[in-house]
Each structure stands twice: as structure tokens, then as C-alpha cells.
């Protein structure tokens, strides 16, 4: 596996949800962190939750 940018990009170490240690490009992490996050209300509205049923 060849990488044209080998040595040019800064890497950061992160843990995956299943506990594996991985290295990713710092630029990728910075791009993802700029995206708008969902609010709790947006998630609640999106969920199909029995507690949302109207009585």
C-alpha cells in the first residue's frame, strides 16, 4: 500500500468504538470537527420512541 503523502501529513491516534487504536490524518479530524452537530432535540425528534406517543 503506497501513500503519496507519506511523512507529509501529521497523524493523531484515536480509539475506535470497539477499542482499537488507529492513526488518522489530523486534517481529516479537523474537517469532521467543523461540521454542525445534531442537537438533543433534533435527535429526539428523529427517534421513534414510545415516550413520544400522544395520549
OpenMM code with the backbone's topology and positions (N, CA, C; nanometers):
from openmm import Vec3, app, unit

residues = "UNK UNK UNK UNK UNK UNK UNK UNK UNK UNK UNK UNK UNK UNK UNK UNK UNK UNK UNK UNK UNK UNK UNK UNK UNK UNK UNK UNK UNK UNK UNK UNK UNK UNK UNK UNK UNK UNK UNK UNK UNK UNK UNK UNK UNK UNK UNK UNK UNK UNK UNK UNK UNK UNK UNK".split()
positions = [
    Vec3(0.0854, -0.1178, 0.0000),
    Vec3(0.0000, 0.0000, 0.0000),
    Vec3(0.0895, 0.1234, 0.0000),
    Vec3(0.0838, 0.2028, -0.1032),
    Vec3(0.1674, 0.3221, -0.1101),
    Vec3(0.0849, 0.4454, -0.0782),
    Vec3(0.1518, 0.5403, -0.0178),
    Vec3(0.0853, 0.6648, 0.0201),
    Vec3(0.1669, 0.7796, -0.0365),
    Vec3(0.1076, 0.8584, -0.1263),
    Vec3(0.1781, 0.9696, -0.1884),
    Vec3(0.2174, 1.0762, -0.0870),
    Vec3(0.1420, 1.0891, 0.0198),
    Vec3(0.1674, 1.1913, 0.1207),
    Vec3(0.2447, 1.1365, 0.2400),
    Vec3(0.3068, 1.0223, 0.2267),
    Vec3(0.3757, 0.9593, 0.3396),
    Vec3(0.4754, 1.0572, 0.4007),
    Vec3(0.4622, 1.0812, 0.5295),
    Vec3(0.5523, 1.1702, 0.6001),
    Vec3(0.5140, 1.3170, 0.5906),
    Vec3(0.4233, 1.3538, 0.5038),
    Vec3(0.3857, 1.4939, 0.4862),
    Vec3(0.2720, 1.5364, 0.5773),
    Vec3(0.1876, 1.4431, 0.6172),
    Vec3(0.0719, 1.4799, 0.6981),
    Vec3(0.0923, 1.4358, 0.8425),
    Vec3(0.0435, 1.5188, 0.9323),
    Vec3(0.0533, 1.4876, 1.0744),
    Vec3(-0.0563, 1.3884, 1.1106),
    Vec3(-0.0224, 1.2890, 1.1898),
    Vec3(-0.1174, 1.1853, 1.2302),
    Vec3(-0.1534, 1.2036, 1.3773),
    Vec3(-0.2744, 1.1628, 1.4119),
    Vec3(-0.3171, 1.1592, 1.5515),
    Vec3(-0.3696, 1.0195, 1.5809),
    Vec3(-0.3530, 0.9756, 1.7042),
    Vec3(-0.4009, 0.8436, 1.7449),
    Vec3(-0.5357, 0.8586, 1.8124),
    Vec3(-0.6265, 0.7679, 1.7782),
    Vec3(-0.7603, 0.7695, 1.8363),
    Vec3(-0.8043, 0.6269, 1.8635),
    Vec3(-0.8997, 0.6115, 1.9548),
    Vec3(-0.9599, 0.4812, 1.9810),
    Vec3(-1.0912, 0.4708, 1.9057),
    Vec3(-1.1141, 0.3550, 1.8437),
    Vec3(-1.2421, 0.3304, 1.7780),
    Vec3(-1.3432, 0.2876, 1.8836),
    Vec3(-1.4691, 0.2774, 1.8444),
    Vec3(-1.5745, 0.2376, 1.9377),
    Vec3(-1.5503, 0.0986, 1.9949),
    Vec3(-1.4832, 0.0117, 1.9177),
    Vec3(-1.4571, -0.1239, 1.9671),
    Vec3(-1.3212, -0.1360, 2.0359),
    Vec3(-1.2539, -0.0236, 2.0631),
    Vec3(-1.1325, -0.0236, 2.1427),
    Vec3(-1.0024, -0.0396, 2.0665),
    Vec3(-1.0046, -0.0308, 1.9346),
    Vec3(-0.8816, -0.0429, 1.8559),
    Vec3(-0.8142, 0.0936, 1.8461),
    Vec3(-0.6811, 0.0935, 1.8539),
    Vec3(-0.6043, 0.2160, 1.8387),
    Vec3(-0.5721, 0.2352, 1.6905),
    Vec3(-0.6090, 0.3502, 1.6355),
    Vec3(-0.5852, 0.3788, 1.4938),
    Vec3(-0.5194, 0.5158, 1.4807),
    Vec3(-0.4498, 0.5364, 1.3694),
    Vec3(-0.3915, 0.6666, 1.3380),
    Vec3(-0.4653, 0.7244, 1.2183),
    Vec3(-0.5024, 0.8513, 1.2294),
    Vec3(-0.5698, 0.9188, 1.1183),
    Vec3(-0.4990, 1.0509, 1.0910),
    Vec3(-0.5197, 1.1031, 0.9706),
    Vec3(-0.4635, 1.2339, 0.9368),
    Vec3(-0.5308, 1.3410, 1.0212),
    Vec3(-0.4520, 1.4318, 1.0743),
    Vec3(-0.5059, 1.5410, 1.1550),
    Vec3(-0.6017, 1.6271, 1.0728),
    Vec3(-0.5744, 1.6425, 0.9432),
    Vec3(-0.6604, 1.7229, 0.8558),
    Vec3(-0.8005, 1.6636, 0.8474),
    Vec3(-0.8107, 1.5310, 0.8462),
    Vec3(-0.9415, 1.4651, 0.8411),
    Vec3(-1.0192, 1.4957, 0.9690),
    Vec3(-0.9532, 1.4860, 1.0821),
    Vec3(-1.0170, 1.5146, 1.2107),
    Vec3(-1.0645, 1.6598, 1.2168),
    Vec3(-0.9834, 1.7521, 1.1678),
    Vec3(-1.0215, 1.8935, 1.1702),
    Vec3(-1.1420, 1.9204, 1.0804),
    Vec3(-1.1491, 1.8550, 0.9650),
    Vec3(-1.2635, 1.8722, 0.8751),
    Vec3(-1.3920, 1.8216, 0.9394),
    Vec3(-1.3853, 1.7067, 1.0035),
    Vec3(-1.5031, 1.6481, 1.0670),
    Vec3(-1.5500, 1.7353, 1.1832),
    Vec3(-1.4573, 1.7912, 1.2581),
    Vec3(-1.4957, 1.8715, 1.3745),
    Vec3(-1.5610, 2.0036, 1.3348),
    Vec3(-1.5475, 2.0463, 1.2096),
    Vec3(-1.6102, 2.1700, 1.1630),
    Vec3(-1.7576, 2.1505, 1.1294),
    Vec3(-1.7992, 2.0265, 1.1095),
    Vec3(-1.9376, 2.0001, 1.0706),
    Vec3(-2.0325, 2.0301, 1.1855),
    Vec3(-2.1544, 2.0707, 1.1512),
    Vec3(-2.2549, 2.1023, 1.2515),
    Vec3(-2.3026, 1.9742, 1.3194),
    Vec3(-2.3092, 1.9770, 1.4501),
    Vec3(-2.3543, 1.8624, 1.5282),
    Vec3(-2.5055, 1.8693, 1.5473),
    Vec3(-2.5670, 1.7539, 1.5616),
    Vec3(-2.7106, 1.7479, 1.5895),
    Vec3(-2.7357, 1.7874, 1.7341),
    Vec3(-2.8468, 1.8535, 1.7569),
    Vec3(-2.8846, 1.8886, 1.8934),
    Vec3(-2.9625, 1.7725, 1.9551),
    Vec3(-2.9753, 1.7732, 2.0857),
    Vec3(-3.0533, 1.6697, 2.1537),
    Vec3(-3.1976, 1.6699, 2.1049),
    Vec3(-3.2530, 1.7890, 2.0809),
    Vec3(-3.3912, 1.7978, 2.0328),
    Vec3(-3.4043, 1.7355, 1.8940),
    Vec3(-3.3093, 1.7603, 1.8057),
    Vec3(-3.3138, 1.7015, 1.6717),
    Vec3(-3.3080, 1.5490, 1.6785),
    Vec3(-3.2256, 1.4971, 1.7664),
    Vec3(-3.2159, 1.3514, 1.7825),
    Vec3(-3.3460, 1.2964, 1.8389),
    Vec3(-3.4011, 1.3637, 1.9398),
    Vec3(-3.5269, 1.3200, 1.9997),
    Vec3(-3.6394, 1.3207, 1.8965),
    Vec3(-3.6457, 1.4260, 1.8161),
    Vec3(-3.7492, 1.4349, 1.7128),
    Vec3(-3.7323, 1.3256, 1.6074),
    Vec3(-3.6096, 1.2858, 1.5801),
    Vec3(-3.5800, 1.1841, 1.4792),
    Vec3(-3.6129, 1.0433, 1.5302),
    Vec3(-3.5954, 1.0217, 1.6604),
    Vec3(-3.6162, 0.8883, 1.7187),
    Vec3(-3.7619, 0.8457, 1.7118),
    Vec3(-3.7817, 0.7147, 1.7018),
    Vec3(-3.9160, 0.6589, 1.7141),
    Vec3(-3.9229, 0.5994, 1.8543),
    Vec3(-3.9630, 0.6813, 1.9477),
    Vec3(-3.9584, 0.6465, 2.0881),
    Vec3(-4.1009, 0.6382, 2.1425),
    Vec3(-4.1336, 0.5295, 2.2139),
    Vec3(-4.2690, 0.5162, 2.2696),
    Vec3(-4.3075, 0.6313, 2.3621),
    Vec3(-4.2107, 0.6948, 2.4260),
    Vec3(-4.2429, 0.8044, 2.5178),
    Vec3(-4.2921, 0.9284, 2.4434),
    Vec3(-4.2781, 0.9314, 2.3109),
    Vec3(-4.3249, 1.0449, 2.2324),
    Vec3(-4.4712, 1.0324, 2.1934),
    Vec3(-4.5305, 0.9163, 2.2148),
    Vec3(-4.6712, 0.8963, 2.1767),
    Vec3(-4.7619, 0.9905, 2.2539),
    Vec3(-4.8564, 1.0469, 2.1834),
    Vec3(-4.9522, 1.1360, 2.2495),
    Vec3(-5.0647, 1.0517, 2.3071),
    Vec3(-5.1035, 1.0857, 2.4265),
    Vec3(-5.2097, 1.0102, 2.4940),
    Vec3(-5.3447, 1.0657, 2.4639),
] * unit.nanometer
topology = app.Topology()
chain = topology.addChain("A")
for resn in residues:
    res = topology.addResidue(resn, chain)
    for name in ("N", "CA", "C"):
        topology.addAtom(name, app.Element.getBySymbol(name[0]), res)
